[in-house]
Amino acid sequence: MKWFQSMLKSRVESMIKNILLLHVNTTYPFR
């Protein structure tokens, strides 16, 4: 079950990164 935990962790981390990037893009648009 360890691989499942690591997979879940990496998935959650990537999700958080995507959300943060989206938030930054909407707040400070790169233009």
RAQUIFEN-V829900 format. One record per residue. N is the residue number from 1. PSI is psi in radians with two decimals (999 if undefined). D_FIRST is the distance of its C-alpha to the first C-alpha in Angstrom with 1 decimal. Layout:
N_PSI_D_FIRST / N_PSI_D_FIRST
//
This chain:
1_-0.07_0.0 / 2_-0.70_3.8 / 3_-0.61_5.5 / 4_-0.74_5.2 / 5_-0.78_6.6 / 6_-0.69_8.9 / 7_-0.82_10.0 / 8_-0.75_10.7 / 9_-0.81_12.5 / 10_-0.67_14.5 / 11_-0.79_15.4 / 12_-0.71_16.7 / 13_-0.76_18.5 / 14_-0.66_20.2 / 15_-0.81_21.1 / 16_-0.71_22.7 / 17_-0.77_24.5 / 18_-0.77_25.9 / 19_-0.75_27.1 / 20_-0.75_28.7 / 21_-0.74_30.4 / 22_-0.80_31.7 / 23_-0.79_33.0 / 24_-0.70_34.7 / 25_-0.66_36.2 / 26_-0.54_37.6 / 27_-0.86_39.0 / 28_1.50_40.3 / 29_2.38_41.0 / 30_1.61_41.4 / 31_999_45.0
//
